[in-house]
Amino acid sequence: MADSKVTIVKLIIGSDRFEILVKPDPALEYKMGKRTDLSSVLVSDEIYLDANKGSRVGIDKLNKHFKTKDPNEILKQILLKGELNLTTDQRRKMVDDKRRQIIQYINKNFVDPKTKLPHPIQRIENALEDVRVTIDPFKKAEDQVKSIVDALRKILPLKSEMLRLSILIPNSYSSASYSFVKGSGALTSEEWLSDGSLKVELEINAGMKGNFLERIGSLTRGTAQVKE
């Protein structure tokens, strides 16, 4: 898609592909919750298998996956759930902004174990350039910190206060929540109870506690029990 005023949102469900044409900046604003008018985002209301080739999706595939005949609802689902093909300028700006958030987070929540003081912003920024980590422009900064800090520790000594949390997740949400919990820190113990509930002990960066509680609360609709 050569025209910078038009880009593609792609959603893949199983073996089926759905693409729509959108205006880059309005589409990004819509996905980020800054815009609600769908018509101002769309270039057209056509849904394609391949937008570049102009091949349209059959109605049978739409009915199979979207469970609605409302075209606006289908377009909305594709836009919100699909992958937006960012322009070069959009991606650069978003990655730069996310990098600044991550650097500030590390500066506030980690220290040099020798001096017990935070590393200066510039030192963290330089180290981040050296380790060449990939920063996801759509993913929350807090959700990327663990893997980035692991990479930074190869060249920059970092220490943070750790918390040990005891977590009990009801069976209705245990499977869906497991990967998030496991990726949030170090599991020191885990036990799947007879009713399907999950009980774990998790070591987590103290600075990530707020984000963790918010996410686990959302994933379990407030039913998870978390104790320090």
C-alpha positions as CSV (number, residue, x, y, z in Angstrom):
1,M,0.0,0.0,0.0
2,A,2.1,2.9,-1.3
3,D,-0.3,5.7,-0.6
4,S,0.6,7.2,2.9
5,K,-3.0,8.3,3.3
6,V,-4.2,4.7,3.2
7,T,-3.0,1.6,5.1
8,I,-4.3,-1.9,6.0
9,V,-5.7,-3.5,9.1
10,K,-5.3,-7.3,9.0
11,L,-7.1,-9.8,11.2
12,I,-6.3,-13.6,10.9
13,I,-8.8,-16.0,12.4
14,G,-7.7,-19.6,11.9
15,S,-6.8,-20.0,8.3
16,D,-8.9,-17.1,7.2
17,R,-7.6,-13.6,6.6
18,F,-9.6,-10.3,6.7
19,E,-8.3,-6.9,5.6
20,I,-9.8,-3.4,5.5
21,L,-8.5,-0.1,4.2
22,V,-8.2,2.7,6.7
23,K,-6.7,6.2,7.2
24,P,-3.4,5.7,9.2
25,D,-3.7,8.4,11.8
26,P,-7.5,8.1,12.5
27,A,-7.2,4.3,12.7
28,L,-4.4,4.5,15.2
29,E,-6.4,7.0,17.3
30,Y,-9.4,4.7,17.1
31,K,-7.4,1.7,18.3
32,M,-6.0,3.7,21.2
33,G,-9.5,4.9,22.3
34,K,-9.0,8.5,21.2
35,R,-11.6,8.4,18.4
36,T,-15.0,6.7,18.3
37,D,-16.4,7.7,14.9
38,L,-15.8,4.6,12.7
39,S,-16.8,6.3,9.5
40,S,-13.9,8.8,9.9
41,V,-11.4,5.9,10.0
42,L,-12.5,3.8,7.0
43,V,-11.4,4.4,3.4
44,S,-14.2,2.0,2.3
45,D,-16.5,-0.5,3.9
46,E,-15.2,-3.4,1.8
47,I,-13.7,-6.4,3.6
48,Y,-10.9,-8.2,1.6
49,L,-9.0,-11.4,1.7
50,D,-6.1,-9.4,0.2
51,A,-6.6,-5.7,-0.1
52,N,-3.6,-5.2,-2.5
53,K,-5.2,-7.7,-4.9
54,G,-8.7,-6.5,-4.4
55,S,-10.1,-9.9,-3.5
56,R,-13.1,-9.7,-1.3
57,V,-14.2,-12.0,1.5
58,G,-17.3,-14.2,0.9
59,I,-20.3,-13.7,3.2
60,D,-20.0,-17.3,4.4
61,K,-16.7,-16.6,6.0
62,L,-18.0,-13.4,7.6
63,N,-21.0,-15.2,9.1
64,K,-18.7,-18.1,10.3
65,H,-16.3,-15.9,12.3
66,F,-18.2,-12.8,13.4
67,K,-21.6,-14.1,14.4
68,T,-23.3,-11.0,13.2
69,K,-24.7,-9.6,9.9
70,D,-24.1,-6.0,10.9
71,P,-21.3,-4.8,8.6
72,N,-20.3,-1.9,10.9
73,E,-19.9,-4.4,13.8
74,I,-17.7,-6.6,11.7
75,L,-15.6,-3.7,10.5
76,K,-15.3,-2.5,14.1
77,Q,-14.1,-6.0,15.3
78,I,-11.5,-6.2,12.5
79,L,-10.2,-2.7,13.3
80,L,-10.0,-3.2,17.1
81,K,-8.7,-6.8,17.0
82,G,-6.6,-6.7,13.9
83,E,-3.0,-5.6,13.3
84,L,-2.7,-2.1,12.0
85,N,0.0,-1.7,9.3
86,L,1.7,1.4,10.8
87,T,3.4,4.0,8.6
88,T,7.1,4.4,9.2
89,D,6.6,7.7,10.9
90,Q,3.8,6.3,13.2
91,R,5.9,3.4,14.3
92,R,9.0,5.5,14.9
93,K,7.1,7.9,17.1
94,M,5.3,5.2,19.0
95,V,8.5,3.2,19.6
96,D,10.4,6.3,20.8
97,D,7.6,7.2,23.2
98,K,7.4,3.7,24.6
99,R,11.2,3.6,24.9
100,R,11.1,6.8,27.0
101,Q,8.4,5.3,29.3
102,I,10.5,2.1,29.8
103,I,13.7,4.1,30.6
104,Q,11.8,6.2,33.1
105,Y,10.3,3.2,34.7
106,I,13.7,1.5,35.1
107,N,15.2,4.7,36.5
108,K,12.4,4.9,39.2
109,N,12.3,1.2,40.1
110,F,15.8,-0.1,39.8
111,V,19.1,0.8,41.4
112,D,22.8,0.1,40.9
113,P,23.5,-2.6,43.6
114,K,26.9,-1.1,44.4
115,T,25.8,2.5,45.0
116,K,22.2,1.8,45.9
117,L,21.3,4.7,43.6
118,P,19.4,4.8,40.4
119,H,21.3,4.7,37.1
120,P,21.1,8.0,35.2
121,I,18.6,8.2,32.4
122,Q,21.4,8.6,29.8
123,R,23.2,5.5,31.0
124,I,20.1,3.4,30.8
125,E,19.3,4.8,27.3
126,N,22.9,3.9,26.1
127,A,22.6,0.4,27.5
128,L,19.3,-0.1,25.8
129,E,20.8,0.9,22.5
130,D,23.7,-1.6,23.1
131,V,21.5,-4.6,23.9
132,R,19.2,-3.9,20.9
133,V,15.9,-5.1,22.4
134,T,12.7,-5.0,20.4
135,I,10.1,-2.6,21.8
136,D,6.5,-3.3,21.0
137,P,4.7,0.1,20.4
138,F,1.3,-1.3,21.4
139,K,2.3,-3.2,24.5
140,K,2.3,-1.5,27.9
141,A,5.7,-0.4,29.1
142,E,5.3,-2.3,32.4
143,D,4.6,-5.5,30.5
144,Q,7.9,-5.2,28.6
145,V,10.1,-4.3,31.5
146,K,10.9,-7.8,32.7
147,S,12.3,-9.1,29.4
148,I,14.1,-5.8,28.8
149,V,15.7,-5.7,32.3
150,D,16.8,-9.3,31.8
151,A,18.6,-8.2,28.6
152,L,20.1,-5.0,30.2
153,R,21.5,-7.0,33.2
154,K,24.1,-8.5,30.8
155,I,25.8,-5.1,30.7
156,L,24.2,-3.0,33.4
157,P,23.9,-4.1,37.1
158,L,20.3,-3.6,38.2
159,K,18.5,-4.5,41.4
160,S,15.0,-4.0,42.5
161,E,12.9,-4.6,45.6
162,M,11.1,-7.9,45.2
163,L,7.7,-8.9,46.6
164,R,6.5,-12.4,47.2
165,L,2.8,-12.8,46.4
166,S,0.5,-15.7,47.2
167,I,-2.2,-15.9,44.5
168,L,-5.3,-18.1,44.3
169,I,-7.1,-18.1,40.9
170,P,-10.5,-19.8,40.6
171,N,-10.9,-22.6,38.1
172,S,-12.9,-20.5,35.7
173,Y,-10.0,-18.2,35.0
174,S,-6.9,-20.3,36.0
175,S,-6.0,-21.5,32.5
176,A,-6.5,-18.2,30.8
177,S,-4.5,-16.4,33.5
178,Y,-1.6,-18.8,33.8
179,S,0.6,-17.4,31.0
180,F,0.3,-13.9,32.3
181,V,1.1,-14.8,35.9
182,K,4.1,-16.9,34.7
183,G,5.4,-14.1,32.6
184,S,5.1,-11.5,35.4
185,G,7.9,-12.7,37.6
186,A,9.5,-15.8,39.1
187,L,7.2,-18.7,40.1
188,T,8.6,-20.2,43.3
189,S,5.7,-22.7,43.6
190,E,2.6,-23.6,41.7
191,E,-0.2,-26.0,42.5
192,W,-3.3,-27.0,40.5
193,L,-6.0,-27.8,43.0
194,S,-8.5,-30.6,42.6
195,D,-11.3,-28.2,41.5
196,G,-9.1,-26.7,38.8
197,S,-8.1,-23.6,40.8
198,L,-4.5,-22.4,40.6
199,K,-2.4,-21.5,43.6
200,V,1.0,-20.0,43.1
201,E,3.8,-18.1,44.9
202,L,5.2,-15.4,42.7
203,E,8.2,-13.1,43.2
204,I,7.6,-9.8,41.4
205,N,9.3,-6.5,41.0
206,A,7.7,-4.1,43.6
207,G,7.3,-1.5,41.0
208,M,5.2,-3.8,38.9
209,K,2.7,-4.6,41.7
210,G,0.1,-2.0,40.7
211,N,0.0,-3.1,37.0
212,F,0.0,-6.8,38.0
213,L,-3.0,-6.3,40.4
214,E,-4.9,-4.4,37.7
215,R,-4.3,-7.0,35.0
216,I,-5.0,-10.1,37.2
217,G,-8.1,-8.4,38.4
218,S,-9.3,-7.8,34.9
219,L,-8.4,-11.3,33.7
220,T,-10.3,-12.9,36.6
221,R,-13.1,-10.3,37.0
222,G,-11.9,-9.5,40.5
223,T,-12.1,-13.1,41.8
224,A,-8.3,-13.7,42.2
225,Q,-7.0,-13.6,45.8
226,V,-3.7,-11.9,46.2
227,K,-1.7,-11.7,49.4
228,E,1.8,-10.5,50.3
